[in-house]
């Protein structure tokens, strides 16, 4: 079966390979890296709060850092850079959450 414009399938466009790879890699990274980073450092309630409030940012960071896999030579260190980016983002989110909770606790 042939589709319009000469493609055999809508997924046969070469750009779809890049976009689909970045999308799924970003999605999977946004699901796995926050667990890896916050597992030993946060309480369960803090982890759930960060996941709930920063879900879109995790996905955006995952897509952005997954684009590093398409750059030659950089793709060799892309997993480490991705892990560092998520660690920095999640530790910053945990720190600001704890500061906010401490501030709310100490204000009358």
C-alpha positions as CSV (number, residue, x, y, z in Angstrom):
1,X,0.0,0.0,0.0
2,X,1.4,3.4,-0.9
3,X,0.7,6.6,0.9
4,X,0.5,10.1,-0.7
5,X,3.8,11.9,-1.6
6,X,5.6,8.6,-2.5
7,X,6.1,7.4,1.0
8,X,5.4,3.7,1.7
9,X,4.4,4.6,5.3
10,X,4.0,7.8,7.4
11,X,6.8,6.4,9.6
12,X,9.2,6.1,6.7
13,X,10.2,9.7,6.9
14,X,13.9,9.9,8.1
15,X,13.0,12.7,10.5
16,X,10.6,10.5,12.3
17,X,13.5,8.3,13.4
18,X,15.1,11.2,15.1
19,X,11.9,12.6,16.7
20,X,10.6,9.2,17.8
21,X,14.0,8.2,19.2
22,X,14.3,11.5,21.1
23,X,10.7,11.3,22.4
24,X,10.9,7.7,23.7
25,X,14.5,8.1,25.1
26,X,13.4,11.3,26.8
27,X,10.3,9.6,28.2
28,X,12.2,6.6,29.5
29,X,14.9,8.8,31.0
30,X,12.2,10.9,32.7
31,X,10.8,7.8,34.3
32,X,14.1,6.1,35.4
33,X,16.6,8.8,36.3
34,X,14.6,10.6,39.0
35,X,14.2,7.2,40.8
36,X,17.9,6.5,40.5
37,X,18.9,10.0,41.7
38,X,16.4,10.4,44.6
39,X,16.2,6.8,45.8
40,X,18.6,7.1,48.7
41,X,18.3,10.8,49.4
42,X,14.6,11.6,49.7
43,X,11.7,10.5,51.8
44,X,8.8,8.9,50.0
45,X,6.6,12.0,50.4
46,X,9.3,14.2,49.0
47,X,9.9,11.9,46.1
48,X,6.2,11.8,45.2
49,X,6.0,15.6,45.5
50,X,8.9,16.1,43.1
51,X,7.6,13.6,40.7
52,X,4.2,15.3,40.7
53,X,5.3,18.9,40.4
54,X,8.4,18.4,38.1
55,X,7.0,15.7,35.7
56,X,7.0,18.0,32.7
57,X,10.4,19.3,33.4
58,X,11.7,15.8,33.7
59,X,10.3,14.9,30.3
60,X,11.7,18.1,28.8
61,X,15.1,17.5,30.3
62,X,15.0,13.9,29.0
63,X,14.2,15.0,25.5
64,X,16.9,17.8,25.6
65,X,19.6,15.5,26.9
66,X,18.6,12.6,24.5
67,X,19.5,14.9,21.6
68,X,23.2,14.5,22.7
69,X,23.0,10.9,21.4
70,X,22.9,12.3,17.8
71,X,26.1,14.3,18.1
72,X,29.2,12.2,17.0
73,X,31.8,11.7,19.7
74,X,29.6,13.4,22.3
75,X,27.3,10.4,22.2
76,X,30.1,8.4,23.9
77,X,29.6,10.4,27.1
78,X,25.9,11.3,26.6
79,X,24.7,8.8,29.2
80,X,27.0,10.3,31.9
81,X,26.0,13.8,30.9
82,X,22.3,12.8,31.0
83,X,22.7,11.3,34.5
84,X,24.6,14.4,35.7
85,X,21.9,16.7,34.4
86,X,19.1,14.7,36.1
87,X,21.1,14.6,39.3
88,X,21.7,18.3,39.3
89,X,18.0,19.1,38.5
90,X,16.6,16.6,41.1
91,X,19.0,17.6,43.9
92,X,18.1,21.2,43.3
93,X,14.4,20.4,43.4
94,X,14.9,18.4,46.6
95,X,16.8,21.2,48.2
96,X,14.2,23.8,47.3
97,X,11.4,21.6,48.5
98,X,13.1,21.1,51.9
99,X,13.8,24.8,52.3
100,X,10.2,25.6,51.5
101,X,9.0,23.0,54.0
102,X,11.4,24.4,56.6
103,X,10.2,27.9,56.0
104,X,6.6,26.9,56.2
105,X,7.3,25.0,59.5
106,X,9.1,27.9,61.1
107,X,6.7,30.7,60.2
108,X,4.0,31.4,62.6
